[in-house]
Amino acid sequence: MQEFQQNIYTILAYLEVGKLTTYGQLAKRAGFPHHSRHVGKVLSKLPKDTRLPWYRVVNSQGKISLSGESFLRQKIHLEKEGIEITDEGKIVNFKQYLD
């Protein structure tokens, strides 16, 4: 699991501003395809002040999967990077932002 976490962190660190990835893509790039739920668990344990761009990870339908305050934090971060999002959390023109 340590290798999985480290791979996730490394891939995230290099994800460019204005680009998105999905939980599934991140798991696959980390060498663990079919472990997208584990990506969510790893990201949920990041400290609030992390510099890793956790907010650039969305679900495969191009939506924010989080709720409440976390949803709003992710939406705000993405909008600051120029990514248009509906009030329901759907990324407008999702495919153009995929890394």
Rosetta constraint file for C-alpha pairs under 8 A:
AtomPair CA 1 CA 5 HARMONIC 6.25 0.50
AtomPair CA 2 CA 6 HARMONIC 6.17 0.50
AtomPair CA 3 CA 7 HARMONIC 6.04 0.50
AtomPair CA 4 CA 8 HARMONIC 6.23 0.50
AtomPair CA 4 CA 30 HARMONIC 6.38 0.50
AtomPair CA 4 CA 31 HARMONIC 7.64 0.50
AtomPair CA 4 CA 32 HARMONIC 7.34 0.50
AtomPair CA 5 CA 9 HARMONIC 6.24 0.50
AtomPair CA 5 CA 42 HARMONIC 6.56 0.50
AtomPair CA 6 CA 10 HARMONIC 6.13 0.50
AtomPair CA 7 CA 11 HARMONIC 6.14 0.50
AtomPair CA 7 CA 30 HARMONIC 5.09 0.50
AtomPair CA 8 CA 12 HARMONIC 6.12 0.50
AtomPair CA 8 CA 26 HARMONIC 6.76 0.50
AtomPair CA 8 CA 27 HARMONIC 7.37 0.50
AtomPair CA 8 CA 30 HARMONIC 5.85 0.50
AtomPair CA 8 CA 39 HARMONIC 7.42 0.50
AtomPair CA 9 CA 13 HARMONIC 6.08 0.50
AtomPair CA 9 CA 52 HARMONIC 7.21 0.50
AtomPair CA 10 CA 14 HARMONIC 6.69 0.50
AtomPair CA 11 CA 15 HARMONIC 6.46 0.50
AtomPair CA 11 CA 26 HARMONIC 7.49 0.50
AtomPair CA 11 CA 29 HARMONIC 7.67 0.50
AtomPair CA 11 CA 30 HARMONIC 7.38 0.50
AtomPair CA 12 CA 52 HARMONIC 6.33 0.50
AtomPair CA 12 CA 53 HARMONIC 6.28 0.50
AtomPair CA 12 CA 54 HARMONIC 7.06 0.50
AtomPair CA 13 CA 52 HARMONIC 5.71 0.50
AtomPair CA 13 CA 53 HARMONIC 6.91 0.50
AtomPair CA 15 CA 19 HARMONIC 6.67 0.50
AtomPair CA 15 CA 20 HARMONIC 7.60 0.50
AtomPair CA 15 CA 53 HARMONIC 7.66 0.50
AtomPair CA 15 CA 56 HARMONIC 7.97 0.50
AtomPair CA 15 CA 99 HARMONIC 7.58 0.50
AtomPair CA 17 CA 81 HARMONIC 6.52 0.50
AtomPair CA 18 CA 78 HARMONIC 7.51 0.50
AtomPair CA 18 CA 81 HARMONIC 5.27 0.50
AtomPair CA 18 CA 82 HARMONIC 6.62 0.50
AtomPair CA 18 CA 83 HARMONIC 6.63 0.50
AtomPair CA 18 CA 97 HARMONIC 6.66 0.50
AtomPair CA 19 CA 56 HARMONIC 6.82 0.50
AtomPair CA 19 CA 97 HARMONIC 4.87 0.50
AtomPair CA 19 CA 98 HARMONIC 5.71 0.50
AtomPair CA 19 CA 99 HARMONIC 5.53 0.50
AtomPair CA 20 CA 56 HARMONIC 4.81 0.50
AtomPair CA 20 CA 57 HARMONIC 5.87 0.50
AtomPair CA 20 CA 58 HARMONIC 7.19 0.50
AtomPair CA 20 CA 97 HARMONIC 5.51 0.50
AtomPair CA 20 CA 98 HARMONIC 4.82 0.50
AtomPair CA 20 CA 99 HARMONIC 5.74 0.50
AtomPair CA 21 CA 25 HARMONIC 6.21 0.50
AtomPair CA 21 CA 26 HARMONIC 6.58 0.50
AtomPair CA 21 CA 56 HARMONIC 6.31 0.50
AtomPair CA 21 CA 57 HARMONIC 5.02 0.50
AtomPair CA 21 CA 58 HARMONIC 6.42 0.50
AtomPair CA 21 CA 98 HARMONIC 5.67 0.50
AtomPair CA 21 CA 99 HARMONIC 5.93 0.50
AtomPair CA 22 CA 26 HARMONIC 6.11 0.50
AtomPair CA 22 CA 57 HARMONIC 5.13 0.50
AtomPair CA 22 CA 58 HARMONIC 4.87 0.50
AtomPair CA 22 CA 59 HARMONIC 5.19 0.50
AtomPair CA 22 CA 60 HARMONIC 5.63 0.50
AtomPair CA 22 CA 62 HARMONIC 7.85 0.50
AtomPair CA 23 CA 27 HARMONIC 6.23 0.50
AtomPair CA 23 CA 36 HARMONIC 4.85 0.50
AtomPair CA 23 CA 37 HARMONIC 7.23 0.50
AtomPair CA 23 CA 39 HARMONIC 5.97 0.50
AtomPair CA 23 CA 40 HARMONIC 6.84 0.50
AtomPair CA 23 CA 57 HARMONIC 6.18 0.50
AtomPair CA 23 CA 58 HARMONIC 6.40 0.50
AtomPair CA 23 CA 59 HARMONIC 5.97 0.50
AtomPair CA 23 CA 60 HARMONIC 7.27 0.50
AtomPair CA 24 CA 28 HARMONIC 6.17 0.50
AtomPair CA 24 CA 33 HARMONIC 7.03 0.50
AtomPair CA 24 CA 34 HARMONIC 6.83 0.50
AtomPair CA 24 CA 35 HARMONIC 6.99 0.50
AtomPair CA 24 CA 36 HARMONIC 4.53 0.50
AtomPair CA 24 CA 39 HARMONIC 7.98 0.50
AtomPair CA 24 CA 59 HARMONIC 7.82 0.50
AtomPair CA 24 CA 60 HARMONIC 7.22 0.50
AtomPair CA 25 CA 29 HARMONIC 6.10 0.50
AtomPair CA 25 CA 33 HARMONIC 7.95 0.50
AtomPair CA 25 CA 36 HARMONIC 7.82 0.50
AtomPair CA 26 CA 30 HARMONIC 6.07 0.50
AtomPair CA 26 CA 36 HARMONIC 7.38 0.50
AtomPair CA 26 CA 39 HARMONIC 7.30 0.50
AtomPair CA 27 CA 31 HARMONIC 6.49 0.50
AtomPair CA 27 CA 32 HARMONIC 5.18 0.50
AtomPair CA 27 CA 33 HARMONIC 5.31 0.50
AtomPair CA 27 CA 34 HARMONIC 6.96 0.50
AtomPair CA 27 CA 35 HARMONIC 5.64 0.50
AtomPair CA 27 CA 36 HARMONIC 5.40 0.50
AtomPair CA 27 CA 38 HARMONIC 7.96 0.50
AtomPair CA 27 CA 39 HARMONIC 6.32 0.50
AtomPair CA 28 CA 32 HARMONIC 5.17 0.50
AtomPair CA 28 CA 33 HARMONIC 4.07 0.50
AtomPair CA 28 CA 34 HARMONIC 7.19 0.50
AtomPair CA 28 CA 35 HARMONIC 7.76 0.50
AtomPair CA 29 CA 33 HARMONIC 7.67 0.50
AtomPair CA 35 CA 39 HARMONIC 6.76 0.50
AtomPair CA 36 CA 40 HARMONIC 6.78 0.50
AtomPair CA 37 CA 41 HARMONIC 6.56 0.50
AtomPair CA 38 CA 42 HARMONIC 6.20 0.50
AtomPair CA 39 CA 43 HARMONIC 6.17 0.50
AtomPair CA 40 CA 44 HARMONIC 6.04 0.50
AtomPair CA 41 CA 45 HARMONIC 6.60 0.50
AtomPair CA 42 CA 46 HARMONIC 7.04 0.50
AtomPair CA 43 CA 54 HARMONIC 6.50 0.50
AtomPair CA 46 CA 50 HARMONIC 6.45 0.50
AtomPair CA 55 CA 74 HARMONIC 5.05 0.50
AtomPair CA 55 CA 75 HARMONIC 7.95 0.50
AtomPair CA 55 CA 77 HARMONIC 6.74 0.50
AtomPair CA 55 CA 78 HARMONIC 6.92 0.50
AtomPair CA 56 CA 74 HARMONIC 8.00 0.50
AtomPair CA 56 CA 78 HARMONIC 7.03 0.50
AtomPair CA 58 CA 62 HARMONIC 5.99 0.50
AtomPair CA 58 CA 63 HARMONIC 5.70 0.50
AtomPair CA 58 CA 64 HARMONIC 5.20 0.50
AtomPair CA 58 CA 65 HARMONIC 6.51 0.50
AtomPair CA 59 CA 63 HARMONIC 5.49 0.50
AtomPair CA 59 CA 64 HARMONIC 6.40 0.50
AtomPair CA 59 CA 65 HARMONIC 6.23 0.50
AtomPair CA 62 CA 90 HARMONIC 5.87 0.50
AtomPair CA 62 CA 91 HARMONIC 5.44 0.50
AtomPair CA 62 CA 94 HARMONIC 5.68 0.50
AtomPair CA 63 CA 89 HARMONIC 5.34 0.50
AtomPair CA 63 CA 90 HARMONIC 4.33 0.50
AtomPair CA 63 CA 91 HARMONIC 5.87 0.50
AtomPair CA 64 CA 71 HARMONIC 6.79 0.50
AtomPair CA 64 CA 74 HARMONIC 7.59 0.50
AtomPair CA 64 CA 75 HARMONIC 7.71 0.50
AtomPair CA 64 CA 89 HARMONIC 5.16 0.50
AtomPair CA 64 CA 90 HARMONIC 6.60 0.50
AtomPair CA 64 CA 91 HARMONIC 7.92 0.50
AtomPair CA 65 CA 71 HARMONIC 7.49 0.50
AtomPair CA 66 CA 70 HARMONIC 5.90 0.50
AtomPair CA 66 CA 71 HARMONIC 4.81 0.50
AtomPair CA 67 CA 71 HARMONIC 4.55 0.50
AtomPair CA 67 CA 72 HARMONIC 7.67 0.50
AtomPair CA 68 CA 72 HARMONIC 6.58 0.50
AtomPair CA 69 CA 73 HARMONIC 6.20 0.50
AtomPair CA 70 CA 74 HARMONIC 6.18 0.50
AtomPair CA 71 CA 75 HARMONIC 6.10 0.50
AtomPair CA 71 CA 89 HARMONIC 7.86 0.50
AtomPair CA 72 CA 76 HARMONIC 6.06 0.50
AtomPair CA 73 CA 77 HARMONIC 6.24 0.50
AtomPair CA 74 CA 78 HARMONIC 6.21 0.50
AtomPair CA 75 CA 79 HARMONIC 6.09 0.50
AtomPair CA 75 CA 85 HARMONIC 7.16 0.50
AtomPair CA 75 CA 89 HARMONIC 7.18 0.50
AtomPair CA 76 CA 80 HARMONIC 6.18 0.50
AtomPair CA 77 CA 81 HARMONIC 6.68 0.50
AtomPair CA 78 CA 82 HARMONIC 6.65 0.50
AtomPair CA 78 CA 83 HARMONIC 5.43 0.50
AtomPair CA 78 CA 84 HARMONIC 7.71 0.50
AtomPair CA 79 CA 83 HARMONIC 4.89 0.50
AtomPair CA 79 CA 84 HARMONIC 6.01 0.50
AtomPair CA 79 CA 85 HARMONIC 7.15 0.50
AtomPair CA 83 CA 91 HARMONIC 7.27 0.50
AtomPair CA 83 CA 92 HARMONIC 7.63 0.50
AtomPair CA 83 CA 97 HARMONIC 7.92 0.50
AtomPair CA 84 CA 91 HARMONIC 6.11 0.50
AtomPair CA 84 CA 92 HARMONIC 5.47 0.50
AtomPair CA 85 CA 89 HARMONIC 5.76 0.50
AtomPair CA 85 CA 90 HARMONIC 5.48 0.50
AtomPair CA 85 CA 91 HARMONIC 4.57 0.50
AtomPair CA 85 CA 92 HARMONIC 5.56 0.50
AtomPair CA 86 CA 90 HARMONIC 5.26 0.50
AtomPair CA 86 CA 91 HARMONIC 6.58 0.50
AtomPair CA 86 CA 92 HARMONIC 6.95 0.50
AtomPair CA 93 CA 97 HARMONIC 7.42 0.50
AtomPair CA 94 CA 98 HARMONIC 6.86 0.50
